Amino acid sequence: MLEKDVYNLDFDALTYDELLSILKRVTHTQMEALVVQEQQSQLLEQQEAHRVEKFLDVGIDYKGSNASSPHPRSPNSEDTNGNKNEGNDEGYTYHAMLTNLFEALNRNNEGSAMTERNQIPVPILEKIGKKKTAISNFGRICEAFHRSMEDVKDFIEKELSIRGNLDSNNALILKFEIRKATDFDRTLIKYLDEYVKCYSCHRIDTTLTKDGRRLELRCNWCTATRTVQAVSSATYSAQIEKRSRQRAAMTL
């Protein structure tokens, strides 16, 4: 019989003679080594079950928490009376730290996403004659999008079925009669949602690259990726048909 078998026996159910016979088969040194090994094994199991580490507080308030709280105090935190708890070995459980981490990330992402979106310049529209409109700060808008002016211009032309060109001051001049100052807001927001914004963290700090025949949008913050549809050239079939009819009528 091995010493481990002896260690696991129910000695209360044994008679004196049976116990004496069993103990003769193992030495005191063997039993002592087994006891130490079992104690170390139990200690490791307890540490693995609790998984508690001491981490300093990083911008999260845990004042007034206790041992039963899901967010234990940091080693040098303060109690409700303002007394420092130096040498507190509670630390943070991994579950509590992960919960705090994701909560902090969500708060930061929501705030940063709203801040970035609010920093996008409002289109400044200027009327040129009767049938032309210029977006004078078009270059700044494209810089905020991190996209080329040609890409944004192609999207606007397709959405509004109009033609436009860029002048020397990076203003976009469109053959479009302005009605109100918010005429282009919806179009630019649509471009932002489809070709700029990250669907995971909602930031607009993204990069658009061509991967074979598809366009891939990659977030520079959370590294999430998604495929977007390339902007095709705008079609002007209605205008072309109208002009061809006019030319045909003139030749008759």
C-alpha positions in Angstrom: 0.0 0.0 0.0 1.3 3.4 -1.0 1.6 6.3 1.5 -1.1 8.3 -0.5 -3.5 5.4 0.0 -2.7 5.6 3.7 -3.3 9.3 3.8 -6.8 8.9 2.3 -7.9 6.2 4.7 -10.8 6.7 7.2 -8.8 5.9 10.4 -12.0 6.2 12.6 -13.3 3.0 10.9 -10.1 1.0 11.6 -9.3 -1.1 14.6 -6.0 -0.7 16.5 -4.5 -3.8 15.0 -5.5 -2.8 11.5 -4.1 0.6 11.9 -0.8 -0.8 13.3 -0.5 -3.2 10.4 -1.0 -0.4 7.8 1.4 2.0 9.4 4.2 -0.6 9.4 4.1 -0.5 5.6 5.1 3.2 5.3 7.8 5.3 7.0 7.4 8.5 9.0 9.5 10.4 6.4 7.2 9.3 3.6 4.1 10.4 5.4 5.6 13.7 6.4 6.5 14.5 2.7 3.0 13.5 1.6 1.4 15.9 4.1 3.6 18.8 2.9 2.8 18.0 -0.7 -1.0 17.9 0.0 -0.8 21.2 1.8 1.0 22.9 -1.1 -1.5 21.4 -3.5 -4.4 22.8 -1.5 -2.8 26.2 -1.3 -2.3 26.4 -5.1 -6.0 25.4 -5.6 -7.1 28.2 -3.3 -5.0 30.7 -5.1 -6.2 29.6 -8.5 -9.9 29.8 -7.3 -9.6 33.3 -6.0 -7.1 34.7 -8.6 -6.6 37.8 -6.5 -3.8 40.3 -7.4 -2.8 43.6 -5.9 -3.3 46.4 -8.4 -3.2 50.1 -7.8 -6.3 52.1 -8.5 -6.4 53.7 -11.9 -8.9 56.5 -11.9 -11.7 54.4 -10.4 -13.2 55.3 -7.0 -13.7 52.3 -4.7 -14.2 54.3 -1.5 -16.5 52.6 1.0 -16.2 49.1 -0.6 -15.8 46.1 1.6 -14.7 42.5 1.3 -18.1 41.4 0.0 -18.1 44.1 -2.6 -17.5 43.1 -6.3 -14.9 45.9 -6.4 -12.5 45.4 -3.5 -10.4 48.4 -2.3 -6.9 49.0 -3.6 -4.0 48.3 -1.2 -3.6 52.0 -0.3 -7.3 53.2 -0.6 -9.3 55.2 1.9 -12.3 54.1 3.9 -15.5 56.2 4.4 -13.8 58.1 7.3 -10.9 59.2 5.1 -8.5 56.8 6.8 -5.9 55.2 4.6 -5.9 51.4 4.4 -2.2 50.9 3.9 -1.1 47.3 3.6 -4.5 46.0 2.6 -3.9 42.7 0.8 -7.4 42.3 -0.7 -6.4 43.5 -4.1 -8.7 43.2 -7.1 -10.3 40.1 -8.4 -9.8 39.5 -12.1 -13.6 39.6 -12.6 -13.9 43.0 -11.0 -10.9 44.3 -13.1 -12.4 43.1 -16.4 -15.8 44.6 -15.5 -14.2 47.9 -14.7 -12.1 47.8 -17.8 -15.0 47.3 -20.2 -17.1 49.9 -18.4 -14.2 52.5 -18.7 -13.7 51.6 -22.4 -17.4 52.0 -23.2 -17.4 55.4 -21.4 -14.3 56.6 -23.2 -15.4 55.3 -26.6 -18.9 57.0 -26.4 -17.4 60.3 -25.3 -14.6 60.2 -27.9 -17.0 59.3 -30.7 -19.3 62.1 -29.9 -16.4 64.5 -29.5 -14.9 63.5 -32.9 -18.3 63.9 -34.6 -18.8 67.3 -33.1 -15.4 68.4 -34.4 -16.5 67.8 -38.0 -16.8 71.3 -39.7 -20.3 72.4 -40.7 -20.5 72.9 -44.4 -20.2 76.6 -45.4 -22.3 77.1 -48.5 -21.9 80.0 -50.9 -24.3 80.7 -53.7 -22.6 81.4 -57.1 -25.0 82.9 -59.6 -28.4 81.2 -59.8 -27.6 77.6 -60.3 -24.2 77.0 -58.6 -23.3 76.4 -55.0 -19.8 76.2 -53.5 -18.8 74.4 -50.3 -16.0 76.7 -49.3 -14.6 74.5 -46.5 -14.8 71.3 -48.4 -11.1 70.6 -47.9 -11.4 70.9 -44.1 -14.3 68.5 -44.1 -12.4 65.9 -46.1 -9.4 66.3 -43.6 -11.8 65.6 -40.7 -13.0 62.5 -42.6 -9.4 61.4 -43.3 -10.6 60.9 -46.9 -9.4 62.3 -50.2 -11.4 65.2 -51.7 -12.0 63.2 -54.9 -13.6 60.3 -53.0 -16.0 62.5 -51.1 -16.7 64.5 -54.3 -17.6 61.4 -56.2 -20.0 60.3 -53.5 -21.8 63.7 -53.4 -22.1 63.7 -57.2 -23.7 60.3 -57.1 -26.1 61.0 -54.3 -27.3 64.3 -55.7 -26.9 63.3 -59.4 -25.0 66.5 -60.1 -21.6 67.5 -61.4 -18.9 69.4 -59.6 -15.3 70.5 -59.7 -12.7 71.6 -57.2 -11.1 75.1 -57.4 -7.7 76.3 -56.3 -8.9 76.9 -52.7 -10.2 73.3 -52.3 -13.7 74.5 -52.5 -16.3 72.2 -54.1 -18.4 74.0 -56.8 -21.5 72.1 -57.7 -24.2 72.7 -60.3 -26.8 72.8 -57.6 -29.3 75.4 -56.6 -29.1 76.0 -52.8 -32.4 76.1 -50.9 -31.2 76.1 -47.3 -28.0 75.8 -45.3 -28.6 72.2 -44.3 -29.0 70.9 -47.8 -25.7 69.0 -47.7 -25.8 67.8 -44.1 -27.7 64.6 -44.8 -25.4 63.7 -47.6 -22.3 64.2 -45.6 -23.7 62.3 -42.6 -24.5 59.4 -44.9 -20.9 59.4 -46.2 -19.6 59.5 -42.7 -21.8 56.5 -41.6 -21.0 54.4 -44.7 -17.4 55.2 -45.5 -15.8 56.6 -42.3 -17.3 55.5 -39.0 -16.2 52.3 -37.3 -19.2 50.2 -36.5 -17.5 48.7 -33.4 -16.3 51.7 -31.4 -18.1 54.4 -33.5 -14.9 56.5 -34.0 -14.1 58.2 -37.2 -10.3 57.7 -37.0 -10.3 55.1 -39.8 -8.4 54.2 -42.9 -9.9 53.1 -46.2 -7.7 50.8 -48.3 -8.3 48.7 -51.5 -7.9 45.0 -51.1 -8.2 43.4 -54.5 -11.6 44.3 -55.8 -13.0 45.4 -52.5 -12.6 48.3 -50.1 -11.7 47.6 -46.5 -12.3 50.1 -43.7 -9.9 49.6 -40.8 -10.3 51.4 -37.4 -7.1 53.0 -36.2 -8.4 52.8 -32.6 -9.9 49.3 -32.1 -8.4 47.7 -35.3 -11.9 46.4 -36.3 -12.4 46.0 -40.0 -15.3 45.9 -42.4 -15.9 45.8 -46.1 -17.5 48.8 -47.8 -18.9 49.1 -51.3 -16.9 51.2 -53.7 -18.5 54.5 -54.9 -19.4 54.1 -58.5 -19.4 57.0 -60.9 -22.6 59.1 -61.1 -24.9 58.5 -64.0 -26.6 61.3 -65.9 -28.8 59.4 -68.3 -31.7 61.7 -67.7 -29.7 64.8 -68.6 -28.0 63.1 -71.6 -31.4 62.0 -73.0 -32.8 65.5 -72.6 -29.8 67.1 -74.4 -29.9 64.5 -77.2 -33.5 65.3 -77.8 -32.7 69.0 -78.0 -29.9 68.4 -80.5 -32.2 66.2 -82.6 -34.9 68.8 -82.6 -32.4 71.5 -83.7 -31.2 69.4 -86.7 -34.7 68.9 -88.0 
